[in-house]
Amino acid sequence: MCIEQNCCSAVSLIGTKLADISLKVFQGNEFRDVNMKDFRGKWLVLFFYPADFTFVCPTELGALADLYEEFRREGAEVMSVSNDTVFVHKAWHDSSPSIGKIKFPMGADPTADLSRHLGVYLPEEGVSLRGSFIIDPEGIIQAYEVHGNSIGRNINELLRKLQAAKFCLEHGAEACPVNWQPGAKTLKPGIDLVGKL
C-alpha cells in the first residue's frame, strides 16, 4: 500500500547509466578531481555514507578498507562518498585508526550532485543514506542497495554481489542462485527448469 500518492512511480536504477559527474577526492594524502567517466573500462563500487566523524560509518569504511584488495582483484575500483569536503576527509583519515587504513578514493560531494543523481540524498538533513552501487565497465548500474542510516552494511556481501554481477555479465545465459559464491553451480534459465526448483 502506498503511503504517499506518488510513491508507486519510483523507477529502478538498474540498467541506467551513471552520469558524468565530477567530484574532488582525497586519496594517498592528495586531493584531485575525478569524473565518473574516468572509471569506464573497470567495475566501480560507489559507497555512500552519511558523514565523517560519526559512529557506524568508520565500522563500515574500516571493513571496506580491509577488503579493498579483494575488490581490486575483481577489477573494481571502490570510492566512498559523503557530502563532506576533501578537507574533512583528510582530517578524519589522519585522526581515526579505522579510516587511516583507507587506500581507496574518498569522494567529496558537498553539492550533493552525485547523491541526488542516485537518489540517496536527504535534503532535510544534508547527508546521504547508506547506498552501495555496483557499476559495470560501461557505466551501467548492475546492482544497488540503500539502507537507513542506522543500519550498517555487510562488506563481504557487497563483494559477493560484485562477483555475481561480473559473472552474470560475462555469462549472459546463466544466473546466480541464492547464496552463490564464485565457483559454485549456476542456473541456466529455461523451460526445463520451470517447476523443478
C-alpha atoms as an extended CHARMM CRD file, in Angstrom:
* protein
*
       197  EXT
         1         1  MET       CA              0.0000000000        0.0000000000        0.0000000000  PROA      1               0.0000000000
         2         2  CYS       CA              1.3370000000        3.4350000000       -0.9130000000  PROA      2               0.0000000000
         3         3  ILE       CA              1.9690000000        5.8420000000        1.9450000000  PROA      3               0.0000000000
         4         4  GLU       CA              2.0260000000        8.7950000000       -0.4150000000  PROA      4               0.0000000000
         5         5  GLN       CA              0.0010000000        9.2330000000       -3.5550000000  PROA      5               0.0000000000
         6         6  ASN       CA              3.0260000000        9.2540000000       -5.8770000000  PROA      6               0.0000000000
         7         7  CYS       CA              5.1610000000        6.6030000000       -4.1870000000  PROA      7               0.0000000000
         8         8  CYS       CA              4.3520000000        3.9220000000       -6.7600000000  PROA      8               0.0000000000
         9         9  SER       CA              6.0090000000        5.9210000000       -9.5390000000  PROA      9               0.0000000000
        10        10  ALA       CA              9.5440000000        5.0760000000       -8.3490000000  PROA      10              0.0000000000
        11        11  VAL       CA             11.8190000000        3.8570000000      -11.1340000000  PROA      11              0.0000000000
        12        12  SER       CA             14.6040000000        1.3380000000      -10.6440000000  PROA      12              0.0000000000
        13        13  LEU       CA             18.1490000000        2.4590000000      -11.3770000000  PROA      13              0.0000000000
        14        14  ILE       CA             19.1410000000       -0.9940000000      -12.6690000000  PROA      14              0.0000000000
        15        15  GLY       CA             20.2790000000       -0.6980000000      -16.2800000000  PROA      15              0.0000000000
        16        16  THR       CA             20.6420000000        3.0860000000      -16.1690000000  PROA      16              0.0000000000
        17        17  LYS       CA             23.8840000000        4.8720000000      -16.9380000000  PROA      17              0.0000000000
        18        18  LEU       CA             25.8500000000        6.7280000000      -14.3000000000  PROA      18              0.0000000000
        19        19  ALA       CA             26.0590000000       10.4270000000      -15.1890000000  PROA      19              0.0000000000
        20        20  ASP       CA             29.4430000000       12.0160000000      -15.9120000000  PROA      20              0.0000000000
        21        21  ILE       CA             29.5560000000       13.9280000000      -12.6320000000  PROA      21              0.0000000000
        22        22  SER       CA             32.8340000000       15.3250000000      -11.2780000000  PROA      22              0.0000000000
        23        23  LEU       CA             33.9960000000       15.2000000000       -7.6590000000  PROA      23              0.0000000000
        24        24  LYS       CA             37.0510000000       16.0550000000       -5.6520000000  PROA      24              0.0000000000
        25        25  VAL       CA             38.6200000000       13.0710000000       -3.9110000000  PROA      25              0.0000000000
        26        26  PHE       CA             41.1290000000       12.5480000000       -1.1430000000  PROA      26              0.0000000000
        27        27  GLN       CA             43.4760000000        9.6060000000       -1.7340000000  PROA      27              0.0000000000
        28        28  GLY       CA             47.0780000000        8.8720000000       -0.8420000000  PROA      28              0.0000000000
        29        29  ASN       CA             47.4250000000       12.1590000000        1.0520000000  PROA      29              0.0000000000
        30        30  GLU       CA             46.4990000000       14.1070000000       -2.0970000000  PROA      30              0.0000000000
        31        31  PHE       CA             43.4700000000       15.9450000000       -3.4300000000  PROA      31              0.0000000000
        32        32  ARG       CA             42.4420000000       15.5140000000       -7.0460000000  PROA      32              0.0000000000
        33        33  ASP       CA             39.4640000000       15.8470000000       -9.3650000000  PROA      33              0.0000000000
        34        34  VAL       CA             37.7390000000       12.8030000000      -10.8540000000  PROA      34              0.0000000000
        35        35  ASN       CA             34.8050000000       12.3370000000      -13.1770000000  PROA      35              0.0000000000
        36        36  MET       CA             32.6420000000        9.2300000000      -13.1620000000  PROA      36              0.0000000000
        37        37  LYS       CA             33.6240000000        8.6100000000      -16.7970000000  PROA      37              0.0000000000
        38        38  ASP       CA             37.2450000000        8.1870000000      -15.5920000000  PROA      38              0.0000000000
        39        39  PHE       CA             36.2100000000        4.7780000000      -14.2320000000  PROA      39              0.0000000000
        40        40  ARG       CA             34.8970000000        3.4280000000      -17.5420000000  PROA      40              0.0000000000
        41        41  GLY       CA             36.5890000000        0.1940000000      -18.5150000000  PROA      41              0.0000000000
        42        42  LYS       CA             36.5560000000       -1.1640000000      -14.9530000000  PROA      42              0.0000000000
        43        43  TRP       CA             33.9370000000       -2.0110000000      -12.3770000000  PROA      43              0.0000000000
        44        44  LEU       CA             33.1310000000        0.7070000000       -9.8570000000  PROA      44              0.0000000000
        45        45  VAL       CA             31.6420000000        0.3860000000       -6.3860000000  PROA      45              0.0000000000
        46        46  LEU       CA             30.2490000000        3.6520000000       -5.0260000000  PROA      46              0.0000000000
        47        47  PHE       CA             29.8050000000        3.5190000000       -1.2670000000  PROA      47              0.0000000000
        48        48  PHE       CA             27.7370000000        6.4030000000        0.1340000000  PROA      48              0.0000000000
        49        49  TYR       CA             27.6470000000        7.1110000000        3.8580000000  PROA      49              0.0000000000
        50        50  PRO       CA             26.1200000000        9.9730000000        5.8840000000  PROA      50              0.0000000000
        51        51  ALA       CA             29.0760000000       11.8410000000        7.3800000000  PROA      51              0.0000000000
        52        52  ASP       CA             32.6710000000       11.7700000000        8.5390000000  PROA      52              0.0000000000
        53        53  PHE       CA             33.4110000000       11.6590000000       12.2810000000  PROA      53              0.0000000000
        54        54  THR       CA             30.3080000000        9.5900000000       13.0140000000  PROA      54              0.0000000000
        55        55  PHE       CA             29.7200000000        6.1530000000       14.5320000000  PROA      55              0.0000000000
        56        56  VAL       CA             28.5230000000        3.4080000000       12.1610000000  PROA      56              0.0000000000
        57        57  CYS       CA             30.4830000000        4.9080000000        9.2340000000  PROA      57              0.0000000000
        58        58  PRO       CA             34.0120000000        4.0640000000       10.4870000000  PROA      58              0.0000000000
        59        59  THR       CA             32.9660000000        0.4490000000       11.1370000000  PROA      59              0.0000000000
        60        60  GLU       CA             31.7820000000        0.1220000000        7.5310000000  PROA      60              0.0000000000
        61        61  LEU       CA             34.6700000000        2.0130000000        5.9490000000  PROA      61              0.0000000000
        62        62  GLY       CA             37.2520000000        0.1520000000        8.0390000000  PROA      62              0.0000000000
        63        63  ALA       CA             35.8000000000       -3.1890000000        6.8650000000  PROA      63              0.0000000000
        64        64  LEU       CA             35.7620000000       -1.9110000000        3.2830000000  PROA      64              0.0000000000
        65        65  ALA       CA             39.4240000000       -0.9010000000        3.6330000000  PROA      65              0.0000000000
        66        66  ASP       CA             40.2400000000       -4.4220000000        4.8620000000  PROA      66              0.0000000000
        67        67  LEU       CA             38.7160000000       -5.9580000000        1.7050000000  PROA      67              0.0000000000
        68        68  TYR       CA             39.8540000000       -3.2840000000       -0.7620000000  PROA      68              0.0000000000
        69        69  GLU       CA             42.4630000000       -5.5320000000       -2.3920000000  PROA      69              0.0000000000
        70        70  GLU       CA             39.7790000000       -8.2160000000       -2.9110000000  PROA      70              0.0000000000
        71        71  PHE       CA             37.6560000000       -5.6840000000       -4.8100000000  PROA      71              0.0000000000
        72        72  ARG       CA             40.6760000000       -4.6630000000       -6.8670000000  PROA      72              0.0000000000
        73        73  ARG       CA             41.3910000000       -8.3140000000       -7.7150000000  PROA      73              0.0000000000
        74        74  GLU       CA             37.9050000000       -8.3950000000       -9.1960000000  PROA      74              0.0000000000
        75        75  GLY       CA             38.8540000000       -5.4950000000      -11.4840000000  PROA      75              0.0000000000
        76        76  ALA       CA             36.8960000000       -2.9410000000       -9.4750000000  PROA      76              0.0000000000
        77        77  GLU       CA             37.6780000000        0.4410000000       -8.0000000000  PROA      77              0.0000000000
        78        78  VAL       CA             35.9500000000        1.4510000000       -4.7840000000  PROA      78              0.0000000000
        79        79  MET       CA             35.0680000000        5.0250000000       -3.9260000000  PROA      79              0.0000000000
        80        80  SER       CA             33.4350000000        6.0820000000       -0.7000000000  PROA      80              0.0000000000
        81        81  VAL       CA             31.2830000000        9.2080000000       -0.9490000000  PROA      81              0.0000000000
        82        82  SER       CA             29.8170000000       11.5920000000        1.6040000000  PROA      82              0.0000000000
        83        83  ASN       CA             28.6480000000       15.1850000000        1.4940000000  PROA      83              0.0000000000
        84        84  ASP       CA             31.7030000000       16.3170000000        3.4440000000  PROA      84              0.0000000000
        85        85  THR       CA             34.6230000000       18.1270000000        1.7900000000  PROA      85              0.0000000000
        86        86  VAL       CA             38.0070000000       16.6110000000        0.9670000000  PROA      86              0.0000000000
        87        87  PHE       CA             39.4780000000       18.6100000000        3.8580000000  PROA      87              0.0000000000
        88        88  VAL       CA             37.1760000000       16.8530000000        6.3220000000  PROA      88              0.0000000000
        89        89  HSD       CA             38.0740000000       13.5080000000        4.7030000000  PROA      89              0.0000000000
        90        90  LYS       CA             41.7770000000       14.2370000000        5.2630000000  PROA      90              0.0000000000
        91        91  ALA       CA             41.2380000000       15.2830000000        8.8840000000  PROA      91              0.0000000000
        92        92  TRP       CA             39.2340000000       12.1090000000        9.5580000000  PROA      92              0.0000000000
        93        93  HSD       CA             41.8210000000        9.9410000000        7.7750000000  PROA      93              0.0000000000
        94        94  ASP       CA             44.5880000000       11.4800000000        9.8680000000  PROA      94              0.0000000000
        95        95  SER       CA             42.7780000000       11.0340000000       13.1910000000  PROA      95              0.0000000000
        96        96  SER       CA             40.8620000000        7.7320000000       13.0420000000  PROA      96              0.0000000000
        97        97  PRO       CA             42.6060000000        4.3290000000       13.0890000000  PROA      97              0.0000000000
        98        98  SER       CA             39.7710000000        2.7490000000       11.0600000000  PROA      98              0.0000000000
        99        99  ILE       CA             39.7600000000        5.4950000000        8.4240000000  PROA      99              0.0000000000
       100       100  GLY       CA             43.5710000000        5.6950000000        8.3820000000  PROA      100             0.0000000000
       101       101  LYS       CA             43.5980000000        2.2310000000        6.7200000000  PROA      101             0.0000000000
       102       102  ILE       CA             41.7260000000        3.5250000000        3.6600000000  PROA      102             0.0000000000
       103       103  LYS       CA             43.6310000000        3.4610000000        0.3650000000  PROA      103             0.0000000000
       104       104  PHE       CA             40.6710000000        3.9300000000       -1.9920000000  PROA      104             0.0000000000
       105       105  PRO       CA             39.4930000000        7.3910000000       -3.0910000000  PROA      105             0.0000000000
       106       106  MET       CA             37.2140000000        9.2100000000       -0.6650000000  PROA      106             0.0000000000
       107       107  GLY       CA             34.8230000000       11.2840000000       -2.7550000000  PROA      107             0.0000000000
       108       108  ALA       CA             33.5250000000       14.6600000000       -1.5960000000  PROA      108             0.0000000000
       109       109  ASP       CA             30.0000000000       15.5550000000       -2.7380000000  PROA      109             0.0000000000
       110       110  PRO       CA             29.1740000000       18.7600000000       -0.7870000000  PROA      110             0.0000000000
       111       111  THR       CA             26.8910000000       19.9710000000       -3.6040000000  PROA      111             0.0000000000
       112       112  ALA       CA             25.0800000000       16.5920000000       -3.4760000000  PROA      112             0.0000000000
       113       113  ASP       CA             25.1560000000       16.3340000000       -7.2860000000  PROA      113             0.0000000000
       114       114  LEU       CA             26.0900000000       12.6350000000       -7.2650000000  PROA      114             0.0000000000
       115       115  SER       CA             23.9960000000       11.6530000000       -4.2510000000  PROA      115             0.0000000000
       116       116  ARG       CA             20.9490000000       13.3980000000       -5.7380000000  PROA      116             0.0000000000
       117       117  HSD       CA             21.5670000000       11.7250000000       -9.1120000000  PROA      117             0.0000000000
       118       118  LEU       CA             21.4710000000        8.3230000000       -7.4100000000  PROA      118             0.0000000000
       119       119  GLY       CA             18.5400000000        9.1680000000       -5.1240000000  PROA      119             0.0000000000
       120       120  VAL       CA             20.2920000000        8.8100000000       -1.7640000000  PROA      120             0.0000000000
       121       121  TYR       CA             20.4100000000       12.4550000000       -0.6320000000  PROA      121             0.0000000000
       122       122  LEU       CA             18.3590000000       13.5830000000        2.3840000000  PROA      122             0.0000000000
       123       123  PRO       CA             17.9990000000       17.3610000000        1.8250000000  PROA      123             0.0000000000
       124       124  GLU       CA             16.3820000000       17.9610000000        5.2060000000  PROA      124             0.0000000000
       125       125  GLU       CA             19.4940000000       16.5520000000        6.8990000000  PROA      125             0.0000000000
       126       126  GLY       CA             22.1650000000       17.4860000000        4.3460000000  PROA      126             0.0000000000
       127       127  VAL       CA             23.5350000000       13.9190000000        4.2780000000  PROA      127             0.0000000000
       128       128  SER       CA             23.2050000000       10.7730000000        2.1910000000  PROA      128             0.0000000000
       129       129  LEU       CA             21.6590000000        7.4490000000        3.0350000000  PROA      129             0.0000000000
       130       130  ARG       CA             23.8700000000        4.3530000000        3.1170000000  PROA      130             0.0000000000
       131       131  GLY       CA             23.7880000000        3.4730000000       -0.5730000000  PROA      131             0.0000000000
       132       132  SER       CA             26.0170000000        0.9540000000       -2.3510000000  PROA      132             0.0000000000
       133       133  PHE       CA             26.1150000000        0.9140000000       -6.1700000000  PROA      133             0.0000000000
       134       134  ILE       CA             27.8480000000       -1.6300000000       -8.4110000000  PROA      134             0.0000000000
       135       135  ILE       CA             28.5420000000       -0.1370000000      -11.8260000000  PROA      135             0.0000000000
       136       136  ASP       CA             29.8680000000       -2.1310000000      -14.7750000000  PROA      136             0.0000000000
       137       137  PRO       CA             32.7280000000       -1.0930000000      -17.1030000000  PROA      137             0.0000000000
       138       138  GLU       CA             30.2420000000        0.5990000000      -19.4680000000  PROA      138             0.0000000000
       139       139  GLY       CA             28.9620000000        2.8040000000      -16.6440000000  PROA      139             0.0000000000
       140       140  ILE       CA             25.6880000000        0.8720000000      -16.2370000000  PROA      140             0.0000000000
       141       141  ILE       CA             24.2580000000        0.2320000000      -12.7570000000  PROA      141             0.0000000000
       142       142  GLN       CA             24.0160000000       -3.5380000000      -12.2450000000  PROA      142             0.0000000000
       143       143  ALA       CA             23.1430000000       -3.6900000000       -8.5280000000  PROA      143             0.0000000000
       144       144  TYR       CA             22.4390000000       -1.3700000000       -5.6370000000  PROA      144             0.0000000000
       145       145  GLU       CA             21.0980000000       -1.2920000000       -2.1150000000  PROA      145             0.0000000000
       146       146  VAL       CA             20.0670000000        1.5860000000        0.1060000000  PROA      146             0.0000000000
       147       147  HSD       CA             19.8530000000        1.3500000000        3.8940000000  PROA      147             0.0000000000
       148       148  GLY       CA             18.5580000000        3.6700000000        6.5810000000  PROA      148             0.0000000000
       149       149  ASN       CA             21.4640000000        5.3650000000        8.3140000000  PROA      149             0.0000000000
       150       150  SER       CA             21.2630000000        3.2610000000       11.4770000000  PROA      150             0.0000000000
       151       151  ILE       CA             21.7970000000        0.0060000000        9.5340000000  PROA      151             0.0000000000
       152       152  GLY       CA             25.3760000000       -0.9650000000        8.7490000000  PROA      152             0.0000000000
       153       153  ARG       CA             26.1350000000       -2.9360000000        5.5950000000  PROA      153             0.0000000000
       154       154  ASN       CA             27.8380000000       -6.3010000000        5.0830000000  PROA      154             0.0000000000
       155       155  ILE       CA             31.0360000000       -5.7270000000        3.0890000000  PROA      155             0.0000000000
       156       156  ASN       CA             31.5110000000       -9.4300000000        2.3350000000  PROA      156             0.0000000000
       157       157  GLU       CA             28.0390000000       -9.4720000000        0.7930000000  PROA      157             0.0000000000
       158       158  LEU       CA             28.8750000000       -6.3770000000       -1.2620000000  PROA      158             0.0000000000
       159       159  LEU       CA             31.9420000000       -8.1890000000       -2.6140000000  PROA      159             0.0000000000
       160       160  ARG       CA             29.8110000000      -11.2740000000       -3.3740000000  PROA      160             0.0000000000
       161       161  LYS       CA             27.3020000000       -9.1030000000       -5.2540000000  PROA      161             0.0000000000
       162       162  LEU       CA             30.1300000000       -7.6330000000       -7.3320000000  PROA      162             0.0000000000
       163       163  GLN       CA             31.3840000000      -11.1430000000       -8.1350000000  PROA      163             0.0000000000
       164       164  ALA       CA             27.8610000000      -12.2600000000       -9.0900000000  PROA      164             0.0000000000
       165       165  ALA       CA             27.2920000000       -9.1620000000      -11.2500000000  PROA      165             0.0000000000
       166       166  LYS       CA             30.5880000000       -9.8200000000      -13.0570000000  PROA      166             0.0000000000
       167       167  PHE       CA             29.7200000000      -13.4720000000      -13.6110000000  PROA      167             0.0000000000
       168       168  CYS       CA             26.2520000000      -12.6700000000      -14.9670000000  PROA      168             0.0000000000
       169       169  LEU       CA             27.6070000000      -10.0320000000      -17.3400000000  PROA      169             0.0000000000
       170       170  GLU       CA             30.2800000000      -12.4160000000      -18.6380000000  PROA      170             0.0000000000
       171       171  HSD       CA             27.9080000000      -15.4360000000      -18.8620000000  PROA      171             0.0000000000
       172       172  GLY       CA             24.6790000000      -13.9080000000      -20.1300000000  PROA      172             0.0000000000
       173       173  ALA       CA             22.7830000000      -17.2100000000      -20.3210000000  PROA      173             0.0000000000
       174       174  GLU       CA             23.4860000000      -18.1310000000      -16.6950000000  PROA      174             0.0000000000
       175       175  ALA       CA             22.1210000000      -16.8430000000      -13.3890000000  PROA      175             0.0000000000
       176       176  CYS       CA             23.4430000000      -16.9630000000       -9.8340000000  PROA      176             0.0000000000
       177       177  PRO       CA             21.0820000000      -18.6310000000       -7.3310000000  PROA      177             0.0000000000
       178       178  VAL       CA             20.6960000000      -17.8520000000       -3.6350000000  PROA      178             0.0000000000
       179       179  ASN       CA             23.9500000000      -17.5470000000       -1.6640000000  PROA      179             0.0000000000
       180       180  TRP       CA             26.0130000000      -18.1210000000       -4.8280000000  PROA      180             0.0000000000
       181       181  GLN       CA             29.7760000000      -17.9080000000       -4.4070000000  PROA      181             0.0000000000
       182       182  PRO       CA             32.4300000000      -17.8860000000       -7.1630000000  PROA      182             0.0000000000
       183       183  GLY       CA             32.9530000000      -21.4120000000       -8.4530000000  PROA      183             0.0000000000
       184       184  ALA       CA             29.5530000000      -22.6290000000       -7.2570000000  PROA      184             0.0000000000
       185       185  LYS       CA             26.8700000000      -24.0450000000       -9.5210000000  PROA      185             0.0000000000
       186       186  THR       CA             24.8000000000      -21.5830000000      -11.5310000000  PROA      186             0.0000000000
       187       187  LEU       CA             21.4440000000      -21.8840000000      -13.2760000000  PROA      187             0.0000000000
       188       188  LYS       CA             20.6260000000      -21.7780000000      -16.9680000000  PROA      188             0.0000000000
       189       189  PRO       CA             17.0960000000      -20.3590000000      -17.0270000000  PROA      189             0.0000000000
       190       190  GLY       CA             14.8190000000      -22.1480000000      -19.4710000000  PROA      190             0.0000000000
       191       191  ILE       CA             11.6250000000      -24.0900000000      -19.8010000000  PROA      191             0.0000000000
       192       192  ASP       CA             13.2870000000      -27.2490000000      -18.4850000000  PROA      192             0.0000000000
       193       193  LEU       CA             13.6870000000      -25.6520000000      -15.0520000000  PROA      193             0.0000000000
       194       194  VAL       CA             10.0800000000      -24.4610000000      -14.6890000000  PROA      194             0.0000000000
       195       195  GLY       CA              8.6020000000      -26.1000000000      -11.5990000000  PROA      195             0.0000000000
       196       196  LYS       CA             11.7440000000      -28.1770000000      -10.9680000000  PROA      196             0.0000000000
       197       197  LEU       CA             13.4020000000      -25.9790000000       -8.3620000000  PROA      197             0.0000000000
